[in-house]
Each structure stands twice: as C-alpha cells, then as structure tokens.
Amino acid sequence: MAAGVIDSIAFREEGTADGKNPAAVSLGRLGGLKGGPARAAKLSAKQKSRIAKKAALARWGKSNGE
C-alpha cells in the first residue's frame, strides 16, 4: 500500500500535471488519429449518413420526420 502511494507521488512529479504518462498519452492519440480515418474508409456512404443522423439526433434531440 505505502509503496503504491510513494510510486504515484513520484510518478506525478515525472508525468504531466494531471499525473498521466506522456508516452501513453501520445500512443493513445496516435491510435485515435489512425483509427478514425481507417473506420471511415471502410464504411459506405449510406452507413456514414446513418451514423451522422444518429449523432445529430443525440446531440440536438430533434428529428426530421424520419
């Protein structure tokens, strides 16, 4: 228990202001930058349209009669 507290205190001093590991953050960002375009490339125009409509309804809560 005490070792974990000491490790987390030491890590916070080395990491970013919020205690995250900068290397892990950059790897996560890299995966996100690759994943979005890769997913979009494999979807059809109809699928992308359906996803966009669902997102718009979730965000604004309005329907266009469909």
C-alpha angles and dihedrals in degrees: 000000000000091000090055092052091049091047092050092049091049092046093052089056091053099038132060124300091272094049097254122141107250092212092053091047092053092047090051091050091049091053091049092049091053098039100057097054091041091054092046091051093057096046122089121236089253092053092048090050092050091050092048092050091049090050092049092051091049092049102043102019094223127123128208095216097273 
